[in-house]
């Protein structure tokens, strides 16, 4: 057994002991990093999208490059519960963004296919391996330079520590602390900026642990490897629930911003189709029902936008 395999087994064992969202471990579509289910108890059923009918006018906006195989192929980092994660079988993608994928696919008359990927591998693969990406991507200027977005949710960022905050972590005083973040996220960028500020003022830098999977980020704090983690607010709340309340948030939610569907830069047909399909789901109430199913209705938006001002 190689070192990577051993690490996967250890991660699963620690997670199971702590009830940290690892009922099963699997692999990505390309044999990459192991994936963990977001919850050992979460239902894999989700929202039933079978009653949604195709809208021919919206479907007609999609280019043949998307429609030719009859599938809407979506890249997603399935370690980010409750947005996108794996069911207890270790194979089936579930979560509110997975349900939104199913609903969007129904509107445009395609079969939904969510493919597990590492978070930082999605944007480079949209337009080739994936038709679109849906994986809790915060819309920011850096990403807008590389891809187009259609908004579907809003979320802030939250710091999470062990229950009782034994290390007395203050979000405003993180210099010298061990901070876990998921690789490629806006929280990783924020952590880098924070540690630069520490260095500039002569303090000890933040010890940043950048991990491929959010489940590993959660486990790092639950096991004491890290003092605090930083993640999207709904993800933080779900992690606390699934670890049996051995974690807690600290401070106020930071930087509430839109999250969006990732689309190949300049693919106006797909962007328009996804915007209109999402708006249709918002207007007919399907969108609200999906968010309510997963307990994340606070992140609802009223208008789906293409490349919003941020």
C-alpha positions as CSV (number, residue, x, y, z in Angstrom):
1,X,0.0,0.0,0.0
2,X,1.4,3.4,-0.9
3,X,1.5,6.4,1.4
4,X,-1.5,8.1,-0.3
5,X,-3.6,4.9,0.3
6,X,-2.5,4.9,4.0
7,X,-3.5,8.5,4.4
8,X,-6.9,7.8,3.0
9,X,-7.5,5.0,5.5
10,X,-6.3,7.1,8.4
11,X,-8.5,10.0,7.3
12,X,-11.5,7.7,7.1
13,X,-10.8,6.2,10.5
14,X,-10.4,9.6,12.2
15,X,-13.5,10.9,10.5
16,X,-15.6,7.9,11.6
17,X,-14.5,8.2,15.2
18,X,-15.4,11.9,15.2
19,X,-18.5,11.5,13.1
20,X,-16.9,13.8,10.6
21,X,-18.8,13.1,7.4
22,X,-16.9,10.1,6.2
23,X,-19.3,7.2,6.0
24,X,-17.4,6.0,2.9
25,X,-14.3,7.0,0.8
26,X,-14.2,6.9,-3.0
27,X,-12.2,8.3,-5.8
28,X,-12.6,11.1,-8.4
29,X,-13.5,10.5,-12.0
30,X,-9.8,10.5,-12.9
31,X,-8.5,8.4,-10.0
32,X,-7.4,11.4,-8.0
33,X,-7.9,12.3,-4.4
34,X,-10.3,10.3,-2.2
35,X,-13.7,11.7,-1.7
36,X,-15.8,11.5,1.5
37,X,-19.5,11.6,1.9
38,X,-20.7,14.7,3.6
39,X,-22.6,12.9,6.3
40,X,-23.1,9.4,7.7
41,X,-26.7,10.1,8.3
42,X,-27.8,12.6,5.6
43,X,-30.5,11.4,3.2
44,X,-29.4,10.6,-0.3
45,X,-32.9,11.2,-1.5
46,X,-32.9,15.0,-1.8
47,X,-35.5,16.8,-3.9
48,X,-37.5,15.0,-6.5
49,X,-37.1,16.8,-9.8
50,X,-39.1,14.3,-11.9
51,X,-42.0,16.7,-12.2
52,X,-40.0,19.4,-13.9
53,X,-40.7,19.7,-17.7
54,X,-38.5,20.7,-20.5
55,X,-38.7,24.3,-21.7
56,X,-38.0,24.1,-25.4
57,X,-37.2,27.8,-25.8
58,X,-34.6,27.7,-23.1
59,X,-33.2,24.4,-24.3
60,X,-32.7,25.8,-27.8
61,X,-30.2,28.3,-26.4
62,X,-27.6,25.6,-25.7
63,X,-24.9,25.0,-28.2
64,X,-24.5,21.5,-29.8
65,X,-21.3,21.0,-27.9
66,X,-23.4,20.7,-24.7
67,X,-26.5,18.9,-26.1
68,X,-24.9,16.4,-28.5
69,X,-24.5,13.6,-25.9
70,X,-27.9,14.2,-24.3
71,X,-26.2,15.0,-20.9
72,X,-25.5,18.0,-18.8
73,X,-22.1,17.1,-17.4
74,X,-21.2,19.0,-14.3
75,X,-17.8,19.2,-12.5
76,X,-18.2,19.3,-8.7
77,X,-16.0,18.8,-5.6
78,X,-18.2,16.4,-3.8
79,X,-16.7,16.9,-0.4
80,X,-18.6,20.2,0.4
81,X,-21.7,19.3,2.3
82,X,-24.5,20.3,2.3
83,X,-23.9,21.8,-1.2
84,X,-22.3,18.9,-3.0
85,X,-21.1,15.7,-1.3
86,X,-21.4,11.9,-1.5
87,X,-24.2,9.7,-0.1
88,X,-23.3,7.0,2.4
89,X,-22.7,4.6,-0.6
90,X,-19.6,6.7,-1.3
91,X,-20.6,7.0,-5.0
92,X,-23.8,9.0,-5.4
93,X,-23.5,12.8,-5.5
94,X,-26.1,14.6,-3.3
95,X,-26.7,18.0,-1.8
96,X,-28.6,21.2,-2.7
97,X,-26.4,22.1,-5.7
98,X,-26.7,18.5,-7.0
99,X,-30.5,18.9,-6.8
100,X,-30.3,22.2,-8.6
101,X,-28.2,20.5,-11.3
102,X,-31.0,17.9,-11.7
103,X,-33.6,20.7,-11.9
104,X,-31.6,22.7,-14.5
105,X,-31.0,19.6,-16.6
106,X,-34.7,18.9,-16.6
107,X,-35.5,22.4,-17.8
108,X,-33.2,22.0,-20.8
109,X,-34.1,18.4,-21.4
110,X,-30.8,16.8,-20.7
111,X,-29.7,14.0,-18.3
112,X,-27.8,15.3,-15.3
113,X,-24.4,13.9,-14.6
114,X,-22.4,15.2,-11.7
115,X,-18.8,14.2,-11.8
116,X,-16.5,14.3,-8.8
117,X,-13.5,16.4,-9.2
118,X,-11.0,18.3,-7.0
119,X,-12.1,21.9,-6.5
120,X,-9.1,23.5,-8.2
121,X,-9.4,21.2,-11.2
122,X,-13.0,22.3,-12.2
123,X,-12.5,25.7,-13.7
124,X,-9.7,24.6,-16.1
125,X,-11.9,21.7,-17.3
126,X,-15.1,23.6,-18.0
127,X,-15.8,23.6,-21.7
128,X,-13.8,20.4,-22.3
129,X,-14.3,17.7,-19.6
130,X,-17.4,19.4,-18.1
131,X,-20.2,21.4,-19.7
132,X,-20.5,23.5,-16.6
133,X,-19.2,23.6,-13.0
134,X,-21.4,23.8,-9.9
135,X,-19.3,23.6,-6.7
136,X,-20.0,26.6,-4.4
137,X,-17.7,28.9,-6.5
138,X,-17.7,32.4,-5.0
139,X,-17.9,34.9,-7.9
140,X,-14.9,37.2,-7.8
141,X,-12.9,39.3,-10.2
142,X,-10.0,36.8,-10.5
143,X,-12.4,34.0,-11.6
144,X,-14.4,36.3,-13.8
145,X,-11.3,36.9,-15.8
146,X,-11.1,33.2,-16.6
147,X,-14.8,32.0,-16.8
148,X,-18.3,33.3,-17.0
149,X,-20.8,32.8,-14.1
150,X,-24.6,32.5,-13.5
151,X,-25.5,33.2,-9.9
152,X,-27.6,30.8,-7.9
153,X,-26.8,31.3,-4.2
154,X,-25.2,33.7,-1.7
155,X,-23.0,32.8,1.2
156,X,-20.5,34.3,3.6
157,X,-17.4,32.8,5.2
158,X,-17.2,31.5,8.8
159,X,-14.5,30.6,11.3
160,X,-15.0,27.3,13.1
161,X,-13.1,26.0,16.2
162,X,-13.6,23.2,18.8
163,X,-16.6,23.6,21.1
164,X,-15.7,26.0,23.9
165,X,-12.9,27.5,21.9
166,X,-10.1,25.9,24.0
167,X,-7.3,27.7,22.1
168,X,-9.1,31.1,22.7
169,X,-9.0,31.8,19.0
170,X,-9.9,35.4,18.0
171,X,-10.7,35.8,14.3
172,X,-9.1,39.3,14.4
173,X,-5.9,37.8,15.9
174,X,-4.9,34.8,13.9
175,X,-1.1,35.4,13.7
176,X,0.8,32.3,14.8
177,X,-2.4,30.1,14.7
178,X,-2.9,26.9,12.7
179,X,-5.7,27.7,10.1
180,X,-7.1,25.0,7.8
181,X,-8.7,25.9,4.5
182,X,-9.7,24.1,1.3
183,X,-7.3,24.4,-1.6
184,X,-8.4,26.8,-4.3
185,X,-11.2,28.5,-2.3
186,X,-11.6,32.2,-1.6
187,X,-10.9,31.3,2.0
188,X,-7.5,30.1,1.0
189,X,-6.9,33.5,-0.7
190,X,-8.1,35.3,2.4
191,X,-5.8,33.3,4.6
192,X,-2.8,34.2,2.5
193,X,-3.7,37.9,2.7
194,X,-4.1,37.6,6.5
195,X,-0.7,35.9,6.9
196,X,0.9,38.6,4.8
197,X,-0.5,41.2,7.1
198,X,0.9,39.3,10.1
199,X,4.4,39.3,8.5
200,X,4.1,43.0,7.6
201,X,3.4,44.0,11.2
202,X,6.2,41.8,12.5
203,X,4.1,39.0,14.0
204,X,4.4,35.3,13.4
205,X,2.8,34.2,10.2
206,X,-0.4,32.1,10.2
207,X,0.3,28.4,9.8
208,X,-2.0,27.7,6.9
209,X,-3.0,24.1,6.2
210,X,-4.4,23.9,2.6
211,X,-6.2,20.6,2.1
212,X,-7.9,19.3,-1.0
213,X,-11.1,18.2,0.7
214,X,-13.4,20.1,3.0
215,X,-13.9,17.0,5.0
216,X,-10.2,16.9,5.7
217,X,-10.4,20.6,6.7
218,X,-13.1,19.8,9.2
219,X,-11.3,16.7,10.5
220,X,-8.1,18.8,11.0
221,X,-9.9,21.0,13.6
222,X,-12.0,18.2,15.2
223,X,-8.8,16.2,15.7
224,X,-6.7,19.1,17.0
225,X,-4.3,19.2,14.0
226,X,-5.5,22.8,13.3
227,X,-6.8,25.4,15.7
228,X,-9.5,26.8,13.4
229,X,-10.9,26.4,9.9
230,X,-12.5,28.9,7.5
231,X,-15.2,27.9,5.1
232,X,-18.5,29.0,3.5
233,X,-21.1,29.6,6.1
234,X,-23.6,26.8,5.1
235,X,-20.7,24.4,5.0
236,X,-19.5,25.4,8.4
237,X,-23.0,25.0,9.9
238,X,-23.4,21.6,8.3
239,X,-20.0,20.4,9.6
240,X,-20.9,21.4,13.1
241,X,-24.2,19.5,12.9
242,X,-22.5,16.4,11.5
243,X,-19.7,16.3,14.0
244,X,-22.1,16.0,16.9
245,X,-21.6,19.6,18.1
246,X,-18.0,19.1,19.0
247,X,-17.3,22.3,16.9
248,X,-18.6,25.8,17.0
249,X,-18.5,29.0,15.0
250,X,-16.7,32.1,16.3
251,X,-17.1,35.8,15.2
252,X,-19.5,37.2,12.6
253,X,-20.0,35.9,9.1
254,X,-17.5,37.5,6.7
255,X,-17.8,38.8,3.1
256,X,-21.3,37.5,2.0
257,X,-21.0,37.1,-1.8
258,X,-22.8,35.4,-4.7
259,X,-21.9,31.9,-5.8
260,X,-22.3,30.9,-9.4
261,X,-22.4,28.2,-12.1
262,X,-19.1,28.1,-13.9
263,X,-19.3,28.4,-17.7
264,X,-16.6,28.6,-20.4
265,X,-15.6,32.1,-21.1
266,X,-17.5,33.5,-24.0
267,X,-20.1,30.6,-24.2
268,X,-23.1,33.0,-24.3
269,X,-25.5,30.3,-25.3
270,X,-24.9,28.1,-22.2
271,X,-24.8,31.2,-20.0
272,X,-28.1,32.4,-21.2
273,X,-29.7,29.0,-21.0
274,X,-28.5,28.5,-17.4
275,X,-29.6,32.0,-16.4
276,X,-33.1,31.6,-17.8
277,X,-33.4,28.0,-16.5
278,X,-32.3,29.1,-13.0
279,X,-34.7,32.1,-13.1
280,X,-37.5,29.8,-14.1
281,X,-36.8,27.6,-11.1
282,X,-36.7,30.7,-8.8
283,X,-39.9,32.1,-10.2
284,X,-42.0,28.8,-10.1
285,X,-40.9,28.0,-6.5
286,X,-38.8,24.9,-7.3
287,X,-35.6,26.7,-6.3
288,X,-37.0,27.6,-2.9
289,X,-38.2,24.1,-2.2
290,X,-34.8,22.7,-3.0
291,X,-33.0,25.0,-0.6
292,X,-35.6,24.4,2.1
293,X,-35.1,20.6,1.7
294,X,-31.4,21.1,2.7
295,X,-32.0,23.8,5.3
296,X,-30.1,26.6,3.4
297,X,-33.0,28.9,2.5
298,X,-31.1,31.8,4.0
299,X,-28.8,31.8,1.0
300,X,-31.6,32.2,-1.5
301,X,-31.4,34.9,-4.2
302,X,-34.2,36.5,-6.2
303,X,-32.5,37.0,-9.5
304,X,-30.0,34.8,-11.4
305,X,-27.4,37.0,-13.1
306,X,-24.7,36.5,-15.7
307,X,-21.4,37.9,-14.5
308,X,-22.7,40.1,-11.7
309,X,-20.8,43.2,-10.4
310,X,-18.6,42.1,-7.5
